């Protein structure tokens, strides 16, 4: 990301702080087993203001500091360790490449950071995310408090940094949107590839492997979340990730998968028949879900409330359940008493950005917030009818369908960032036939 843009982003944070010190640690390295660690991924808030992807780093913002307002603690250059573990930016790289005004070795943070807290009125920090770092920070504050007899003042107030950063992250700038569009484009290619190669007798993990292959070869270091590749009965498990069953003729396959690029996520779900042809029952349910999704997307526009797409989807789904005989009664009553939740039990979307379930309040003063340009969200209604569903004829069993797209709120309305992936029945069947 452009260094000048990041400088402006940090300036926006410091302008909202006014005074004090903001401290942002990156994520810790996590052990997977014995001598193997999980692949490192930086903390989203930390990366948002630094674009620094190395582990063992802490960013500090000090508005008005004469020797530089942006300080980065990171690993020093080390020729021997870089042979084993890869290159490091080092202290000079932190300044030259990543725009830090000042840089110090991470191993010196215990000696240096308490001094930055002296005579500081407040500390901006996201308490509770990393408990070990919480304890270290309190240790530094107590160290400053112990100097009170010498006239040194310790911070008297802790302010949750989330209030500033998460509201900023909710509104995507053009630089953010460009990266998100890349992630969506790569993810769209992967979903189309899955439709093209799917055949009865394949294993769910074979489809997952194709998704990951497309992600990786197009510059995605990681999937944005564990891919859901659920065939047949597994399509009715909302967060199914075992992905180890055989795909059977006549079943549906639900894929929920997205690539992450430069720490920005895509999130797409498509459902299609393993054999390339929807059955009568599958087609009937699919058309209900697609109608609900299209109507919900139409509700994504400035000045509408966050909940409008969900309410619209619930209405159309419930009326559809009545039309095909899954539920009996009036749609109003079935919505009022939440009977529809037997088949549709989740929300219609979530914020999307650096985290797949991204930050940002959904309500302001207990009122659903109004949508504004720059907000990005998913729209993902679904229907799930597991085997044995009470009062449901067996011909509907094991139909699980979700259709999900990533939608940007624009000044004129919205832009569907994942529109390249087919979702009409005719388009899906045509692509699978190729």
Residue pairs with C-beta under 8 A, 6 or more apart in sequence:
1 51
1 175
1 179
1 262
2 175
3 98
3 99
5 173
5 175
6 49
6 50
6 51
6 99
7 99
9 48
9 49
9 168
10 49
10 61
10 69
10 70
12 168
13 22
13 49
13 61
13 164
13 165
13 168
14 22
14 61
14 63
14 69
15 63
16 164
17 61
17 63
17 124
17 159
17 164
18 63
19 63
19 64
19 120
19 121
19 122
20 63
20 120
20 121
20 122
20 123
20 124
20 155
20 157
20 159
21 60
21 61
21 62
21 116
21 117
21 120
21 122
21 123
21 124
21 155
22 59
22 60
22 61
22 62
22 123
22 124
22 125
22 161
23 58
23 59
23 60
23 113
23 123
23 124
23 125
23 137
24 43
24 45
24 46
24 49
24 50
24 58
24 59
24 60
24 61
24 125
24 126
24 161
25 43
25 46
25 57
25 58
25 59
25 130
25 133
26 42
26 43
26 46
26 47
26 52
26 54
26 55
26 56
26 57
26 58
26 59
27 40
27 41
27 42
27 43
27 46
27 55
27 130
28 55
28 130
28 132
28 133
29 37
29 38
29 40
29 55
29 56
30 37
30 38
31 37
31 38
32 38
39 221
39 222
40 55
41 222
41 263
42 52
42 53
42 54
42 55
42 57
42 263
43 129
44 169
44 263
44 354
44 355
44 359
45 126
45 161
45 162
45 165
45 166
45 169
46 52
46 57
46 59
47 53
47 263
47 354
48 165
48 168
48 169
48 354
49 59
49 61
49 165
50 57
50 59
50 72
50 98
51 98
52 59
52 72
52 74
52 89
52 94
52 98
54 74
54 75
54 88
54 89
55 75
56 74
56 75
56 106
57 72
57 73
57 74
57 75
57 106
58 72
58 73
58 106
58 109
58 113
59 70
59 71
59 72
59 73
60 70
60 71
60 72
60 73
60 113
60 116
61 69
61 70
61 71
61 124
62 69
62 71
62 116
62 120
63 69
65 71
65 101
67 101
67 102
68 100
68 101
68 102
69 101
70 99
70 100
70 101
70 102
71 100
71 101
71 102
71 103
71 104
71 116
72 94
72 95
72 98
72 100
72 102
72 103
72 104
73 103
73 104
73 105
73 106
73 108
73 109
73 112
73 113
74 88
74 89
74 90
74 91
74 94
74 103
74 105
74 106
75 88
75 90
75 105
75 106
76 88
76 90
76 91
76 105
76 107
77 88
77 90
77 91
77 92
77 93
78 88
81 88
82 88
89 97
89 98
91 103
91 104
91 105
92 103
94 100
94 103
95 101
95 102
95 103
104 112
110 136
110 140
113 140
114 140
114 143
114 144
117 123
117 140
117 141
117 144
117 154
117 155
118 144
118 147
118 152
118 153
118 154
119 152
119 153
120 153
120 155
121 153
121 155
121 156
121 157
122 155
122 156
122 157
122 158
122 159
123 137
123 141
123 155
123 157
123 158
123 159
124 159
124 160
124 161
124 164
125 137
125 158
125 159
125 160
125 161
126 160
126 161
126 162
126 165
127 134
127 158
127 160
128 134
141 154
141 155
144 152
144 153
144 154
144 155
145 154
147 154
148 154
162 359
165 359
166 359
166 360
166 361
167 360
167 361
169 353
169 354
169 358
169 359
169 360
170 351
170 353
170 358
170 359
170 360
170 361
170 374
170 375
171 372
171 374
171 375
172 180
172 353
172 374
172 375
172 376
172 408
173 374
176 264
176 353
177 374
177 376
177 408
179 261
179 262
179 264
180 264
180 265
180 266
180 352
180 353
180 376
180 406
180 408
180 417
181 417
182 219
182 261
182 262
183 220
183 224
183 258
183 259
183 260
183 261
183 264
183 265
183 266
184 258
184 266
184 268
184 406
184 417
184 418
185 420
186 214
186 215
186 218
186 219
186 220
186 259
186 261
186 266
187 215
187 257
187 258
187 259
187 266
187 267
187 268
187 418
188 268
188 418
188 420
188 421
189 214
189 218
189 420
190 210
190 211
190 214
190 215
190 257
190 259
191 211
191 255
191 257
191 268
191 270
191 421
192 420
192 421
192 422
192 431
193 210
193 211
193 214
194 207
194 210
194 211
194 255
194 270
195 270
195 272
195 422
195 428
195 431
195 432
196 431
196 432
196 434
197 207
197 210
198 207
198 247
198 253
198 272
198 274
198 276
198 432
199 247
199 274
199 275
200 247
200 248
200 249
200 274
200 275
201 246
201 247
202 246
202 247
203 244
203 245
203 246
203 247
204 229
204 230
204 231
204 234
204 242
204 243
204 244
204 245
204 246
204 247
204 253
205 229
205 243
205 244
207 229
207 243
207 247
207 253
207 255
208 227
208 229
208 243
208 257
211 223
211 227
211 229
211 255
211 257
212 223
212 227
214 259
215 223
215 259
218 259
219 261
220 259
220 260
220 261
221 260
221 261
222 260
223 257
223 258
223 259
223 260
224 258
224 259
224 260
224 265
224 266
224 267
224 356
225 258
225 265
225 267
225 356
226 241
227 241
227 243
227 255
227 256
227 257
228 239
228 240
228 241
228 243
228 254
228 255
228 256
228 257
228 269
229 243
229 253
229 254
229 255
229 257
230 236
230 237
230 240
230 243
230 253
230 254
230 255
230 400
231 245
231 246
231 247
231 248
231 251
231 252
231 253
231 254
231 274
232 245
232 247
232 248
232 251
232 252
232 398
233 386
233 387
233 398
233 400
234 240
234 242
234 245
234 254
234 400
235 251
235 252
235 253
235 254
235 271
235 384
235 398
235 399
235 400
235 401
236 384
236 385
236 386
236 398
236 399
236 400
237 400
238 345
238 346
238 382
238 384
247 253
247 274
248 274
249 274
249 275
250 273
250 274
250 275
250 279
251 273
251 274
251 398
252 271
252 272
252 273
252 274
252 282
252 398
252 399
252 400
252 401
253 271
253 272
253 273
253 274
254 269
254 270
254 271
254 400
254 401
254 402
255 269
255 270
255 271
256 267
256 268
256 269
256 402
256 404
257 268
257 269
258 265
258 266
258 267
258 268
258 356
259 265
259 266
260 266
263 354
264 353
264 354
265 352
265 353
265 354
265 355
265 356
265 358
266 352
266 406
266 417
266 418
267 352
267 356
267 378
267 380
267 404
267 406
268 404
268 405
268 406
268 418
268 421
269 380
269 382
269 402
269 403
269 404
270 403
270 404
270 421
270 422
270 423
270 428
271 286
271 289
271 400
271 401
271 402
271 403
272 428
272 432
273 279
273 282
273 429
273 432
276 429
276 432
276 433
277 429
278 286
278 425
278 428
278 429
281 395
281 396
281 399
282 399
282 401
283 425
284 324
285 320
285 324
285 383
285 385
285 396
285 399
285 401
286 401
286 425
287 320
287 425
288 316
288 317
288 320
288 321
288 323
288 324
288 383
289 317
289 381
289 382
289 383
289 401
289 402
289 403
290 403
290 423
290 424
290 425
291 316
291 320
292 312
292 313
292 316
292 317
292 320
292 381
293 313
293 379
293 380
293 381
293 403
293 404
293 405
293 423
295 312
295 313
295 316
296 309
296 310
296 312
296 313
296 348
296 349
296 379
296 381
297 309
297 379
297 405
297 407
297 414
297 416
298 312
299 308
299 309
299 312
300 309
300 371
300 377
300 379
300 407
300 409
300 413
300 414
301 371
301 409
301 413
301 414
302 370
302 371
302 372
302 373
302 409
302 410
302 411
302 413
303 370
303 371
304 370
304 371
305 367
305 368
305 369
305 370
305 371
306 362
306 363
306 368
306 369
306 370
306 371
306 377
307 368
309 348
309 349
309 377
309 379
310 347
310 348
310 349
313 348
313 379
313 381
314 335
314 340
314 344
314 348
315 331
315 335
317 340
317 343
317 344
317 381
317 383
318 327
318 331
318 334
318 335
318 340
319 331
321 327
321 334
321 340
321 343
322 328
322 329
322 330
322 331
322 334
325 393
326 343
326 385
326 392
326 396
327 334
327 339
327 340
327 342
327 343
329 339
333 339
334 340
342 389
342 390
343 383
343 384
343 385
343 389
344 381
344 382
344 383
344 384
345 384
346 382
348 379
348 380
348 381
349 377
349 378
349 379
349 380
349 407
350 357
350 358
350 377
350 378
351 357
351 358
351 359
351 360
351 362
351 375
351 376
351 377
352 358
352 376
352 377
352 378
352 406
353 359
353 376
358 376
360 375
361 369
362 368
362 369
363 369
371 409
372 409
373 409
373 410
373 411
374 408
374 409
375 408
375 409
376 406
376 407
376 408
376 409
376 417
377 406
377 407
377 409
378 404
378 405
378 406
378 407
379 404
379 405
379 407
380 402
380 403
380 404
380 405
381 402
381 403
382 400
382 401
382 402
382 403
383 399
383 400
383 401
383 402
384 399
384 400
384 401
385 392
385 396
385 397
385 398
385 399
385 400
386 397
386 398
386 400
387 394
387 397
387 398
388 397
389 396
389 397
403 423
405 416
405 417
405 418
405 419
405 421
405 423
406 416
406 417
406 418
407 414
407 415
407 416
407 417
408 414
408 415
408 417
422 428
422 430
422 431
